[in-house]
């Protein structure tokens, strides 16, 4: 994906977030979206951290 296409996609994400407002610590839709994107990008994902938090872990190489 080229830079302009990525910018358009990310702008669409922002517009979607703003169209579906969620109050603090109730960001269920947003956290589900972020978790899905992180998985798409190949990261390990932990959800529900502190309620609606999401953690993505990128593993590369070996820890040995």
PDBQT receptor file of N, H, CA, C and O in Angstrom, charges set to zero:
ATOM      1  N   UNK A   1       0.859  -1.173   0.000  1.00  0.00    +0.000 N 
ATOM      2  CA  UNK A   1       0.000   0.000   0.000  1.00  0.00    +0.000 C 
ATOM      3  C   UNK A   1       0.904   1.234   0.000  1.00  0.00    +0.000 C 
ATOM      4  O   UNK A   1       1.847   1.319   0.786  1.00  0.00    +0.000 OA
ATOM      5  N   UNK A   2       0.614   2.170  -0.872  1.00  0.00    +0.000 N 
ATOM      6  H   UNK A   2      -0.152   2.101  -1.510  1.00  0.00    +0.000 HD
ATOM      7  CA  UNK A   2       1.433   3.381  -0.908  1.00  0.00    +0.000 C 
ATOM      8  C   UNK A   2       1.019   4.352   0.194  1.00  0.00    +0.000 C 
ATOM      9  O   UNK A   2      -0.011   4.183   0.848  1.00  0.00    +0.000 OA
ATOM     10  N   UNK A   3       1.843   5.360   0.376  1.00  0.00    +0.000 N 
ATOM     11  H   UNK A   3       2.680   5.497  -0.154  1.00  0.00    +0.000 HD
ATOM     12  CA  UNK A   3       1.619   6.307   1.480  1.00  0.00    +0.000 C 
ATOM     13  C   UNK A   3       0.263   7.007   1.382  1.00  0.00    +0.000 C 
ATOM     14  O   UNK A   3      -0.432   7.148   2.389  1.00  0.00    +0.000 OA
ATOM     15  N   UNK A   4      -0.113   7.440   0.198  1.00  0.00    +0.000 N 
ATOM     16  H   UNK A   4       0.452   7.325  -0.619  1.00  0.00    +0.000 HD
ATOM     17  CA  UNK A   4      -1.396   8.147   0.050  1.00  0.00    +0.000 C 
ATOM     18  C   UNK A   4      -2.575   7.240   0.371  1.00  0.00    +0.000 C 
ATOM     19  O   UNK A   4      -3.541   7.676   0.997  1.00  0.00    +0.000 OA
ATOM     20  N   UNK A   5      -2.503   5.990  -0.049  1.00  0.00    +0.000 N 
ATOM     21  H   UNK A   5      -1.719   5.636  -0.557  1.00  0.00    +0.000 HD
ATOM     22  CA  UNK A   5      -3.582   5.043   0.256  1.00  0.00    +0.000 C 
ATOM     23  C   UNK A   5      -3.670   4.803   1.761  1.00  0.00    +0.000 C 
ATOM     24  O   UNK A   5      -4.761   4.732   2.326  1.00  0.00    +0.000 OA
ATOM     25  N   UNK A   6      -2.504   4.677   2.402  1.00  0.00    +0.000 N 
ATOM     26  H   UNK A   6      -1.618   4.734   1.943  1.00  0.00    +0.000 HD
ATOM     27  CA  UNK A   6      -2.487   4.481   3.854  1.00  0.00    +0.000 C 
ATOM     28  C   UNK A   6      -3.069   5.698   4.575  1.00  0.00    +0.000 C 
ATOM     29  O   UNK A   6      -3.825   5.551   5.536  1.00  0.00    +0.000 OA
ATOM     30  N   UNK A   7      -2.719   6.888   4.115  1.00  0.00    +0.000 N 
ATOM     31  H   UNK A   7      -2.105   7.008   3.335  1.00  0.00    +0.000 HD
ATOM     32  CA  UNK A   7      -3.270   8.110   4.723  1.00  0.00    +0.000 C 
ATOM     33  C   UNK A   7      -4.786   8.155   4.570  1.00  0.00    +0.000 C 
ATOM     34  O   UNK A   7      -5.489   8.530   5.508  1.00  0.00    +0.000 OA
ATOM     35  N   UNK A   8      -5.298   7.777   3.401  1.00  0.00    +0.000 N 
ATOM     36  H   UNK A   8      -4.726   7.472   2.639  1.00  0.00    +0.000 HD
ATOM     37  CA  UNK A   8      -6.758   7.762   3.196  1.00  0.00    +0.000 C 
ATOM     38  C   UNK A   8      -7.417   6.746   4.127  1.00  0.00    +0.000 C 
ATOM     39  O   UNK A   8      -8.462   7.023   4.717  1.00  0.00    +0.000 OA
ATOM     40  N   UNK A   9      -6.806   5.577   4.255  1.00  0.00    +0.000 N 
ATOM     41  H   UNK A   9      -5.958   5.352   3.775  1.00  0.00    +0.000 HD
ATOM     42  CA  UNK A   9      -7.382   4.547   5.127  1.00  0.00    +0.000 C 
ATOM     43  C   UNK A   9      -7.384   5.004   6.580  1.00  0.00    +0.000 C 
ATOM     44  O   UNK A   9      -8.377   4.830   7.287  1.00  0.00    +0.000 OA
ATOM     45  N   UNK A  10      -6.277   5.585   7.022  1.00  0.00    +0.000 N 
ATOM     46  H   UNK A  10      -5.471   5.726   6.447  1.00  0.00    +0.000 HD
ATOM     47  CA  UNK A  10      -6.202   6.038   8.411  1.00  0.00    +0.000 C 
ATOM     48  C   UNK A  10      -7.160   7.203   8.669  1.00  0.00    +0.000 C 
ATOM     49  O   UNK A  10      -7.709   7.316   9.765  1.00  0.00    +0.000 OA
ATOM     50  N   UNK A  11      -7.363   8.056   7.689  1.00  0.00    +0.000 N 
ATOM     51  H   UNK A  11      -6.917   7.965   6.798  1.00  0.00    +0.000 HD
ATOM     52  CA  UNK A  11      -8.334   9.141   7.817  1.00  0.00    +0.000 C 
ATOM     53  C   UNK A  11      -9.742   8.571   7.959  1.00  0.00    +0.000 C 
ATOM     54  O   UNK A  11     -10.551   9.081   8.735  1.00  0.00    +0.000 OA
ATOM     55  N   UNK A  12     -10.027   7.518   7.211  1.00  0.00    +0.000 N 
ATOM     56  H   UNK A  12      -9.370   7.104   6.582  1.00  0.00    +0.000 HD
ATOM     57  CA  UNK A  12     -11.338   6.861   7.320  1.00  0.00    +0.000 C 
ATOM     58  C   UNK A  12     -11.522   6.269   8.712  1.00  0.00    +0.000 C 
ATOM     59  O   UNK A  12     -12.622   6.311   9.262  1.00  0.00    +0.000 OA
ATOM     60  N   UNK A  13     -10.451   5.717   9.287  1.00  0.00    +0.000 N 
ATOM     61  H   UNK A  13      -9.557   5.684   8.840  1.00  0.00    +0.000 HD
ATOM     62  CA  UNK A  13     -10.532   5.188  10.661  1.00  0.00    +0.000 C 
ATOM     63  C   UNK A  13     -10.895   6.314  11.616  1.00  0.00    +0.000 C 
ATOM     64  O   UNK A  13     -11.783   6.166  12.456  1.00  0.00    +0.000 OA
ATOM     65  N   UNK A  14     -10.203   7.438  11.482  1.00  0.00    +0.000 N 
ATOM     66  H   UNK A  14      -9.482   7.558  10.800  1.00  0.00    +0.000 HD
ATOM     67  CA  UNK A  14     -10.448   8.580  12.383  1.00  0.00    +0.000 C 
ATOM     68  C   UNK A  14     -11.893   9.050  12.257  1.00  0.00    +0.000 C 
ATOM     69  O   UNK A  14     -12.554   9.304  13.264  1.00  0.00    +0.000 OA
ATOM     70  N   UNK A  15     -12.382   9.168  11.031  1.00  0.00    +0.000 N 
ATOM     71  H   UNK A  15     -11.844   8.962  10.213  1.00  0.00    +0.000 HD
ATOM     72  CA  UNK A  15     -13.770   9.594  10.824  1.00  0.00    +0.000 C 
ATOM     73  C   UNK A  15     -14.740   8.602  11.463  1.00  0.00    +0.000 C 
ATOM     74  O   UNK A  15     -15.744   9.002  12.054  1.00  0.00    +0.000 OA
ATOM     75  N   UNK A  16     -14.441   7.315  11.343  1.00  0.00    +0.000 N 
ATOM     76  H   UNK A  16     -13.626   6.991  10.863  1.00  0.00    +0.000 HD
ATOM     77  CA  UNK A  16     -15.296   6.294  11.941  1.00  0.00    +0.000 C 
ATOM     78  C   UNK A  16     -15.301   6.409  13.462  1.00  0.00    +0.000 C 
ATOM     79  O   UNK A  16     -16.358   6.327  14.088  1.00  0.00    +0.000 OA
ATOM     80  N   UNK A  17     -14.110   6.599  14.065  1.00  0.00    +0.000 N 
ATOM     81  H   UNK A  17     -13.252   6.665  13.557  1.00  0.00    +0.000 HD
ATOM     82  CA  UNK A  17     -14.043   6.757  15.523  1.00  0.00    +0.000 C 
ATOM     83  C   UNK A  17     -14.871   7.955  15.968  1.00  0.00    +0.000 C 
ATOM     84  O   UNK A  17     -15.590   7.882  16.964  1.00  0.00    +0.000 OA
ATOM     85  N   UNK A  18     -14.770   9.052  15.233  1.00  0.00    +0.000 N 
ATOM     86  H   UNK A  18     -14.186   9.112  14.424  1.00  0.00    +0.000 HD
ATOM     87  CA  UNK A  18     -15.498  10.266  15.613  1.00  0.00    +0.000 C 
ATOM     88  C   UNK A  18     -16.999  10.125  15.380  1.00  0.00    +0.000 C 
ATOM     89  O   UNK A  18     -17.792  10.793  16.043  1.00  0.00    +0.000 OA
ATOM     90  N   UNK A  19     -17.390   9.276  14.458  1.00  0.00    +0.000 N 
ATOM     91  H   UNK A  19     -16.746   8.733  13.919  1.00  0.00    +0.000 HD
ATOM     92  CA  UNK A  19     -18.813   9.043  14.191  1.00  0.00    +0.000 C 
ATOM     93  C   UNK A  19     -19.445   8.125  15.236  1.00  0.00    +0.000 C 
ATOM     94  O   UNK A  19     -20.668   8.073  15.362  1.00  0.00    +0.000 OA
ATOM     95  N   UNK A  20     -18.614   7.404  15.979  1.00  0.00    +0.000 N 
ATOM     96  H   UNK A  20     -17.620   7.446  15.877  1.00  0.00    +0.000 HD
ATOM     97  CA  UNK A  20     -19.096   6.458  16.991  1.00  0.00    +0.000 C 
ATOM     98  C   UNK A  20     -18.397   6.757  18.318  1.00  0.00    +0.000 C 
ATOM     99  O   UNK A  20     -17.584   5.966  18.796  1.00  0.00    +0.000 OA
ATOM    100  N   UNK A  21     -18.717   7.884  18.889  1.00  0.00    +0.000 N 
ATOM    101  H   UNK A  21     -19.377   8.526  18.500  1.00  0.00    +0.000 HD
ATOM    102  CA  UNK A  21     -18.047   8.325  20.114  1.00  0.00    +0.000 C 
ATOM    103  C   UNK A  21     -18.304   7.368  21.275  1.00  0.00    +0.000 C 
ATOM    104  O   UNK A  21     -19.398   6.827  21.436  1.00  0.00    +0.000 OA
ATOM    105  N   UNK A  22     -17.266   7.183  22.071  1.00  0.00    +0.000 N 
ATOM    106  H   UNK A  22     -16.377   7.623  21.940  1.00  0.00    +0.000 HD
ATOM    107  CA  UNK A  22     -17.360   6.352  23.265  1.00  0.00    +0.000 C 
ATOM    108  C   UNK A  22     -16.735   7.126  24.416  1.00  0.00    +0.000 C 
ATOM    109  O   UNK A  22     -15.735   7.821  24.237  1.00  0.00    +0.000 OA
ATOM    110  N   UNK A  23     -17.319   7.006  25.577  1.00  0.00    +0.000 N 
ATOM    111  H   UNK A  23     -18.131   6.442  25.722  1.00  0.00    +0.000 HD
ATOM    112  CA  UNK A  23     -16.821   7.708  26.754  1.00  0.00    +0.000 C 
ATOM    113  C   UNK A  23     -15.643   6.964  27.378  1.00  0.00    +0.000 C 
ATOM    114  O   UNK A  23     -15.464   5.768  27.150  1.00  0.00    +0.000 OA
ATOM    115  N   UNK A  24     -14.849   7.675  28.160  1.00  0.00    +0.000 N 
ATOM    116  H   UNK A  24     -14.994   8.647  28.345  1.00  0.00    +0.000 HD
ATOM    117  CA  UNK A  24     -13.670   7.114  28.805  1.00  0.00    +0.000 C 
ATOM    118  C   UNK A  24     -13.938   5.809  29.527  1.00  0.00    +0.000 C 
ATOM    119  O   UNK A  24     -14.911   5.678  30.269  1.00  0.00    +0.000 OA
ATOM    120  N   UNK A  25     -13.068   4.857  29.299  1.00  0.00    +0.000 N 
ATOM    121  H   UNK A  25     -12.278   4.964  28.695  1.00  0.00    +0.000 HD
ATOM    122  CA  UNK A  25     -13.125   3.524  29.892  1.00  0.00    +0.000 C 
ATOM    123  C   UNK A  25     -14.328   2.704  29.429  1.00  0.00    +0.000 C 
ATOM    124  O   UNK A  25     -14.656   1.683  30.034  1.00  0.00    +0.000 OA
ATOM    125  N   UNK A  26     -14.988   3.152  28.352  1.00  0.00    +0.000 N 
ATOM    126  H   UNK A  26     -14.721   3.982  27.860  1.00  0.00    +0.000 HD
ATOM    127  CA  UNK A  26     -16.104   2.406  27.754  1.00  0.00    +0.000 C 
ATOM    128  C   UNK A  26     -15.880   2.232  26.254  1.00  0.00    +0.000 C 
ATOM    129  O   UNK A  26     -16.837   2.082  25.494  1.00  0.00    +0.000 OA
ATOM    130  N   UNK A  27     -14.626   2.253  25.833  1.00  0.00    +0.000 N 
ATOM    131  H   UNK A  27     -13.849   2.374  26.451  1.00  0.00    +0.000 HD
ATOM    132  CA  UNK A  27     -14.274   2.234  24.412  1.00  0.00    +0.000 C 
ATOM    133  C   UNK A  27     -14.262   0.814  23.848  1.00  0.00    +0.000 C 
ATOM    134  O   UNK A  27     -13.254   0.373  23.295  1.00  0.00    +0.000 OA
ATOM    135  N   UNK A  28     -15.352   0.118  23.982  1.00  0.00    +0.000 N 
ATOM    136  H   UNK A  28     -16.171   0.476  24.431  1.00  0.00    +0.000 HD
ATOM    137  CA  UNK A  28     -15.425  -1.287  23.558  1.00  0.00    +0.000 C 
ATOM    138  C   UNK A  28     -15.269  -1.434  22.043  1.00  0.00    +0.000 C 
ATOM    139  O   UNK A  28     -14.495  -2.271  21.578  1.00  0.00    +0.000 OA
ATOM    140  N   UNK A  29     -15.989  -0.637  21.286  1.00  0.00    +0.000 N 
ATOM    141  H   UNK A  29     -16.618   0.043  21.664  1.00  0.00    +0.000 HD
ATOM    142  CA  UNK A  29     -15.918  -0.716  19.822  1.00  0.00    +0.000 C 
ATOM    143  C   UNK A  29     -14.524  -0.344  19.329  1.00  0.00    +0.000 C 
ATOM    144  O   UNK A  29     -13.956  -1.020  18.472  1.00  0.00    +0.000 OA
ATOM    145  N   UNK A  30     -13.985   0.731  19.877  1.00  0.00    +0.000 N 
ATOM    146  H   UNK A  30     -14.447   1.281  20.573  1.00  0.00    +0.000 HD
ATOM    147  CA  UNK A  30     -12.663   1.195  19.466  1.00  0.00    +0.000 C 
ATOM    148  C   UNK A  30     -11.590   0.171  19.817  1.00  0.00    +0.000 C 
ATOM    149  O   UNK A  30     -10.723  -0.118  18.992  1.00  0.00    +0.000 OA
ATOM    150  N   UNK A  31     -11.634  -0.379  21.021  1.00  0.00    +0.000 N 
ATOM    151  H   UNK A  31     -12.338  -0.144  21.691  1.00  0.00    +0.000 HD
ATOM    152  CA  UNK A  31     -10.607  -1.348  21.405  1.00  0.00    +0.000 C 
ATOM    153  C   UNK A  31     -10.708  -2.617  20.558  1.00  0.00    +0.000 C 
ATOM    154  O   UNK A  31      -9.684  -3.218  20.233  1.00  0.00    +0.000 OA
ATOM    155  N   UNK A  32     -11.911  -3.031  20.200  1.00  0.00    +0.000 N 
ATOM    156  H   UNK A  32     -12.743  -2.543  20.464  1.00  0.00    +0.000 HD
ATOM    157  CA  UNK A  32     -12.074  -4.201  19.325  1.00  0.00    +0.000 C 
ATOM    158  C   UNK A  32     -11.479  -3.910  17.945  1.00  0.00    +0.000 C 
ATOM    159  O   UNK A  32     -10.843  -4.778  17.347  1.00  0.00    +0.000 OA
ATOM    160  N   UNK A  33     -11.684  -2.696  17.444  1.00  0.00    +0.000 N 
ATOM    161  H   UNK A  33     -12.200  -1.991  17.930  1.00  0.00    +0.000 HD
ATOM    162  CA  UNK A  33     -11.125  -2.290  16.154  1.00  0.00    +0.000 C 
ATOM    163  C   UNK A  33      -9.592  -2.318  16.209  1.00  0.00    +0.000 C 
ATOM    164  O   UNK A  33      -8.943  -2.871  15.322  1.00  0.00    +0.000 OA
ATOM    165  N   UNK A  34      -9.031  -1.722  17.246  1.00  0.00    +0.000 N 
ATOM    166  H   UNK A  34      -9.559  -1.273  17.967  1.00  0.00    +0.000 HD
ATOM    167  CA  UNK A  34      -7.571  -1.670  17.390  1.00  0.00    +0.000 C 
ATOM    168  C   UNK A  34      -6.998  -3.085  17.497  1.00  0.00    +0.000 C 
ATOM    169  O   UNK A  34      -5.989  -3.391  16.862  1.00  0.00    +0.000 OA
ATOM    170  N   UNK A  35      -7.627  -3.941  18.289  1.00  0.00    +0.000 N 
ATOM    171  H   UNK A  35      -8.446  -3.692  18.805  1.00  0.00    +0.000 HD
ATOM    172  CA  UNK A  35      -7.152  -5.314  18.435  1.00  0.00    +0.000 C 
ATOM    173  C   UNK A  35      -7.179  -6.046  17.096  1.00  0.00    +0.000 C 
ATOM    174  O   UNK A  35      -6.241  -6.768  16.760  1.00  0.00    +0.000 OA
ATOM    175  N   UNK A  36      -8.242  -5.862  16.342  1.00  0.00    +0.000 N 
ATOM    176  H   UNK A  36      -9.005  -5.275  16.615  1.00  0.00    +0.000 HD
ATOM    177  CA  UNK A  36      -8.350  -6.514  15.029  1.00  0.00    +0.000 C 
ATOM    178  C   UNK A  36      -7.254  -6.026  14.089  1.00  0.00    +0.000 C 
ATOM    179  O   UNK A  36      -6.654  -6.830  13.375  1.00  0.00    +0.000 OA
ATOM    180  N   UNK A  37      -6.985  -4.725  14.079  1.00  0.00    +0.000 N 
ATOM    181  H   UNK A  37      -7.472  -4.073  14.660  1.00  0.00    +0.000 HD
ATOM    182  CA  UNK A  37      -5.923  -4.175  13.218  1.00  0.00    +0.000 C 
ATOM    183  C   UNK A  37      -4.564  -4.720  13.631  1.00  0.00    +0.000 C 
ATOM    184  O   UNK A  37      -3.763  -5.096  12.774  1.00  0.00    +0.000 OA
ATOM    185  N   UNK A  38      -4.293  -4.767  14.934  1.00  0.00    +0.000 N 
ATOM    186  H   UNK A  38      -4.943  -4.462  15.629  1.00  0.00    +0.000 HD
ATOM    187  CA  UNK A  38      -3.009  -5.295  15.393  1.00  0.00    +0.000 C 
ATOM    188  C   UNK A  38      -2.833  -6.750  14.964  1.00  0.00    +0.000 C 
ATOM    189  O   UNK A  38      -1.743  -7.152  14.558  1.00  0.00    +0.000 OA
ATOM    190  N   UNK A  39      -3.900  -7.535  15.054  1.00  0.00    +0.000 N 
ATOM    191  H   UNK A  39      -4.786  -7.208  15.385  1.00  0.00    +0.000 HD
ATOM    192  CA  UNK A  39      -3.831  -8.926  14.597  1.00  0.00    +0.000 C 
ATOM    193  C   UNK A  39      -3.571  -8.982  13.093  1.00  0.00    +0.000 C 
ATOM    194  O   UNK A  39      -2.775  -9.795  12.624  1.00  0.00    +0.000 OA
ATOM    195  N   UNK A  40      -4.249  -8.111  12.342  1.00  0.00    +0.000 N 
ATOM    196  H   UNK A  40      -4.896  -7.451  12.724  1.00  0.00    +0.000 HD
ATOM    197  CA  UNK A  40      -4.017  -8.024  10.888  1.00  0.00    +0.000 C 
ATOM    198  C   UNK A  40      -2.549  -7.762  10.592  1.00  0.00    +0.000 C 
ATOM    199  O   UNK A  40      -2.005  -8.295   9.626  1.00  0.00    +0.000 OA
ATOM    200  N   UNK A  41      -1.911  -6.951  11.412  1.00  0.00    +0.000 N 
ATOM    201  H   UNK A  41      -2.354  -6.519  12.198  1.00  0.00    +0.000 HD
ATOM    202  CA  UNK A  41      -0.508  -6.589  11.226  1.00  0.00    +0.000 C 
ATOM    203  C   UNK A  41       0.438  -7.678  11.721  1.00  0.00    +0.000 C 
ATOM    204  O   UNK A  41       1.655  -7.550  11.584  1.00  0.00    +0.000 OA
ATOM    205  N   UNK A  42      -0.119  -8.765  12.304  1.00  0.00    +0.000 N 
ATOM    206  H   UNK A  42      -1.108  -8.869  12.415  1.00  0.00    +0.000 HD
ATOM    207  CA  UNK A  42       0.692  -9.888  12.719  1.00  0.00    +0.000 C 
ATOM    208  C   UNK A  42       1.195  -9.841  14.154  1.00  0.00    +0.000 C 
ATOM    209  O   UNK A  42       2.099 -10.595  14.513  1.00  0.00    +0.000 OA
ATOM    210  N   UNK A  43       0.630  -8.978  14.971  1.00  0.00    +0.000 N 
ATOM    211  H   UNK A  43      -0.104  -8.366  14.679  1.00  0.00    +0.000 HD
ATOM    212  CA  UNK A  43       1.055  -8.883  16.361  1.00  0.00    +0.000 C 
ATOM    213  C   UNK A  43       0.240  -9.817  17.238  1.00  0.00    +0.000 C 
ATOM    214  O   UNK A  43      -0.897 -10.162  16.916  1.00  0.00    +0.000 OA
ATOM    215  N   UNK A  44       0.843 -10.223  18.358  1.00  0.00    +0.000 N 
ATOM    216  H   UNK A  44       1.767  -9.943  18.620  1.00  0.00    +0.000 HD
ATOM    217  CA  UNK A  44       0.095 -10.933  19.387  1.00  0.00    +0.000 C 
ATOM    218  C   UNK A  44      -0.726  -9.874  20.125  1.00  0.00    +0.000 C 
ATOM    219  O   UNK A  44      -0.244  -8.765  20.356  1.00  0.00    +0.000 OA
ATOM    220  N   UNK A  45      -1.949 -10.208  20.490  1.00  0.00    +0.000 N 
ATOM    221  H   UNK A  45      -2.341 -11.109  20.303  1.00  0.00    +0.000 HD
ATOM    222  CA  UNK A  45      -2.833  -9.206  21.101  1.00  0.00    +0.000 C 
ATOM    223  C   UNK A  45      -3.414  -9.715  22.404  1.00  0.00    +0.000 C 
ATOM    224  O   UNK A  45      -3.907 -10.839  22.489  1.00  0.00    +0.000 OA
ATOM    225  N   UNK A  46      -3.345  -8.864  23.419  1.00  0.00    +0.000 N 
ATOM    226  H   UNK A  46      -2.944  -7.950  23.350  1.00  0.00    +0.000 HD
ATOM    227  CA  UNK A  46      -4.026  -9.113  24.696  1.00  0.00    +0.000 C 
ATOM    228  C   UNK A  46      -5.078  -8.025  24.843  1.00  0.00    +0.000 C 
ATOM    229  O   UNK A  46      -4.784  -6.843  24.665  1.00  0.00    +0.000 OA
ATOM    230  N   UNK A  47      -6.287  -8.418  25.163  1.00  0.00    +0.000 N 
ATOM    231  H   UNK A  47      -6.525  -9.379  25.308  1.00  0.00    +0.000 HD
ATOM    232  CA  UNK A  47      -7.386  -7.466  25.303  1.00  0.00    +0.000 C 
ATOM    233  C   UNK A  47      -7.895  -7.450  26.732  1.00  0.00    +0.000 C 
ATOM    234  O   UNK A  47      -7.599  -8.345  27.524  1.00  0.00    +0.000 OA
ATOM    235  N   UNK A  48      -8.669  -6.412  27.051  1.00  0.00    +0.000 N 
ATOM    236  H   UNK A  48      -8.910  -5.685  26.407  1.00  0.00    +0.000 HD
ATOM    237  CA  UNK A  48      -9.287  -6.311  28.361  1.00  0.00    +0.000 C 
ATOM    238  C   UNK A  48      -8.336  -5.842  29.444  1.00  0.00    +0.000 C 
ATOM    239  O   UNK A  48      -8.629  -6.008  30.628  1.00  0.00    +0.000 OA
ATOM    240  N   UNK A  49      -7.218  -5.267  29.077  1.00  0.00    +0.000 N 
ATOM    241  H   UNK A  49      -6.979  -5.132  28.115  1.00  0.00    +0.000 HD
ATOM    242  CA  UNK A  49      -6.254  -4.773  30.049  1.00  0.00    +0.000 C 
ATOM    243  C   UNK A  49      -6.856  -3.547  30.741  1.00  0.00    +0.000 C 
ATOM    244  O   UNK A  49      -7.090  -2.525  30.096  1.00  0.00    +0.000 OA
ATOM    245  N   UNK A  50      -7.104  -3.645  32.032  1.00  0.00    +0.000 N 
ATOM    246  H   UNK A  50      -6.914  -4.476  32.555  1.00  0.00    +0.000 HD
ATOM    247  CA  UNK A  50      -7.703  -2.534  32.755  1.00  0.00    +0.000 C 
ATOM    248  C   UNK A  50      -9.108  -2.206  32.278  1.00  0.00    +0.000 C 
ATOM    249  O   UNK A  50      -9.594  -1.096  32.492  1.00  0.00    +0.000 OA
ATOM    250  N   UNK A  51      -9.756  -3.155  31.641  1.00  0.00    +0.000 N 
ATOM    251  H   UNK A  51      -9.361  -4.058  31.467  1.00  0.00    +0.000 HD
ATOM    252  CA  UNK A  51     -11.116  -2.934  31.142  1.00  0.00    +0.000 C 
ATOM    253  C   UNK A  51     -11.157  -2.958  29.629  1.00  0.00    +0.000 C 
ATOM    254  O   UNK A  51     -11.552  -3.960  29.034  1.00  0.00    +0.000 OA
ATOM    255  N   UNK A  52     -10.753  -1.862  28.996  1.00  0.00    +0.000 N 
ATOM    256  H   UNK A  52     -10.432  -1.048  29.479  1.00  0.00    +0.000 HD
ATOM    257  CA  UNK A  52     -10.833  -1.779  27.537  1.00  0.00    +0.000 C 
ATOM    258  C   UNK A  52      -9.469  -1.654  26.872  1.00  0.00    +0.000 C 
ATOM    259  O   UNK A  52      -9.389  -1.425  25.666  1.00  0.00    +0.000 OA
ATOM    260  N   UNK A  53      -8.400  -1.802  27.644  1.00  0.00    +0.000 N 
ATOM    261  H   UNK A  53      -8.465  -1.988  28.624  1.00  0.00    +0.000 HD
ATOM    262  CA  UNK A  53      -7.057  -1.655  27.091  1.00  0.00    +0.000 C 
ATOM    263  C   UNK A  53      -6.663  -2.795  26.170  1.00  0.00    +0.000 C 
ATOM    264  O   UNK A  53      -7.143  -3.921  26.303  1.00  0.00    +0.000 OA
ATOM    265  N   UNK A  54      -5.779  -2.479  25.235  1.00  0.00    +0.000 N 
ATOM    266  H   UNK A  54      -5.389  -1.565  25.127  1.00  0.00    +0.000 HD
ATOM    267  CA  UNK A  54      -5.274  -3.440  24.263  1.00  0.00    +0.000 C 
ATOM    268  C   UNK A  54      -3.753  -3.325  24.242  1.00  0.00    +0.000 C 
ATOM    269  O   UNK A  54      -3.205  -2.223  24.226  1.00  0.00    +0.000 OA
ATOM    270  N   UNK A  55      -3.078  -4.476  24.242  1.00  0.00    +0.000 N 
ATOM    271  H   UNK A  55      -3.524  -5.371  24.255  1.00  0.00    +0.000 HD
ATOM    272  CA  UNK A  55      -1.625  -4.494  24.132  1.00  0.00    +0.000 C 
ATOM    273  C   UNK A  55      -1.247  -5.372  22.946  1.00  0.00    +0.000 C 
ATOM    274  O   UNK A  55      -1.672  -6.523  22.852  1.00  0.00    +0.000 OA
ATOM    275  N   UNK A  56      -0.449  -4.820  22.047  1.00  0.00    +0.000 N 
ATOM    276  H   UNK A  56      -0.104  -3.884  22.124  1.00  0.00    +0.000 HD
ATOM    277  CA  UNK A  56       0.065  -5.581  20.921  1.00  0.00    +0.000 C 
ATOM    278  C   UNK A  56       1.539  -5.861  21.140  1.00  0.00    +0.000 C 
ATOM    279  O   UNK A  56       2.307  -4.963  21.487  1.00  0.00    +0.000 OA
ATOM    280  N   UNK A  57       1.934  -7.120  20.934  1.00  0.00    +0.000 N 
ATOM    281  H   UNK A  57       1.310  -7.849  20.653  1.00  0.00    +0.000 HD
ATOM    282  CA  UNK A  57       3.338  -7.498  21.118  1.00  0.00    +0.000 C 
ATOM    283  C   UNK A  57       3.907  -7.940  19.786  1.00  0.00    +0.000 C 
ATOM    284  O   UNK A  57       3.398  -8.860  19.146  1.00  0.00    +0.000 OA
ATOM    285  N   UNK A  58       4.978  -7.266  19.380  1.00  0.00    +0.000 N 
ATOM    286  H   UNK A  58       5.392  -6.519  19.900  1.00  0.00    +0.000 HD
ATOM    287  CA  UNK A  58       5.669  -7.605  18.149  1.00  0.00    +0.000 C 
ATOM    288  C   UNK A  58       6.901  -8.420  18.525  1.00  0.00    +0.000 C 
ATOM    289  O   UNK A  58       7.774  -7.944  19.251  1.00  0.00    +0.000 OA
ATOM    290  N   UNK A  59       6.963  -9.639  18.029  1.00  0.00    +0.000 N 
ATOM    291  H   UNK A  59       6.254 -10.026  17.439  1.00  0.00    +0.000 HD
ATOM    292  CA  UNK A  59       8.099 -10.513  18.329  1.00  0.00    +0.000 C 
ATOM    293  C   UNK A  59       8.931 -10.677  17.062  1.00  0.00    +0.000 C 
ATOM    294  O   UNK A  59       8.412 -11.003  15.994  1.00  0.00    +0.000 OA
ATOM    295  N   UNK A  60      10.222 -10.443  17.205  1.00  0.00    +0.000 N 
ATOM    296  H   UNK A  60      10.643 -10.177  18.072  1.00  0.00    +0.000 HD
ATOM    297  CA  UNK A  60      11.146 -10.641  16.104  1.00  0.00    +0.000 C 
ATOM    298  C   UNK A  60      12.426 -11.249  16.655  1.00  0.00    +0.000 C 
ATOM    299  O   UNK A  60      12.889 -10.869  17.731  1.00  0.00    +0.000 OA
ATOM    300  N   UNK A  61      12.987 -12.180  15.928  1.00  0.00    +0.000 N 
ATOM    301  H   UNK A  61      12.610 -12.489  15.055  1.00  0.00    +0.000 HD
ATOM    302  CA  UNK A  61      14.231 -12.776  16.377  1.00  0.00    +0.000 C 
ATOM    303  C   UNK A  61      14.010 -13.787  17.482  1.00  0.00    +0.000 C 
ATOM    304  O   UNK A  61      12.918 -14.329  17.655  1.00  0.00    +0.000 OA
ATOM    305  N   UNK A  62      15.068 -14.023  18.217  1.00  0.00    +0.000 N 
ATOM    306  H   UNK A  62      15.955 -13.583  18.077  1.00  0.00    +0.000 HD
ATOM    307  CA  UNK A  62      15.025 -15.014  19.287  1.00  0.00    +0.000 C 
ATOM    308  C   UNK A  62      15.542 -14.397  20.573  1.00  0.00    +0.000 C 
ATOM    309  O   UNK A  62      16.414 -13.528  20.546  1.00  0.00    +0.000 OA
ATOM    310  N   UNK A  63      15.016 -14.836  21.677  1.00  0.00    +0.000 N 
ATOM    311  H   UNK A  63      14.308 -15.542  21.699  1.00  0.00    +0.000 HD
ATOM    312  CA  UNK A  63      15.450 -14.306  22.965  1.00  0.00    +0.000 C 
ATOM    313  C   UNK A  63      16.620 -15.094  23.534  1.00  0.00    +0.000 C 
ATOM    314  O   UNK A  63      17.073 -14.805  24.642  1.00  0.00    +0.000 OA
ATOM    315  N   UNK A  64      17.113 -16.074  22.805  1.00  0.00    +0.000 N 
ATOM    316  H   UNK A  64      16.745 -16.308  21.905  1.00  0.00    +0.000 HD
ATOM    317  CA  UNK A  64      18.242 -16.898  23.286  1.00  0.00    +0.000 C 
ATOM    318  C   UNK A  64      19.555 -16.198  23.087  1.00  0.00    +0.000 C 
ATOM    319  O   UNK A  64      20.603 -16.743  23.433  1.00  0.00    +0.000 OA
TER     320      UNK A  64
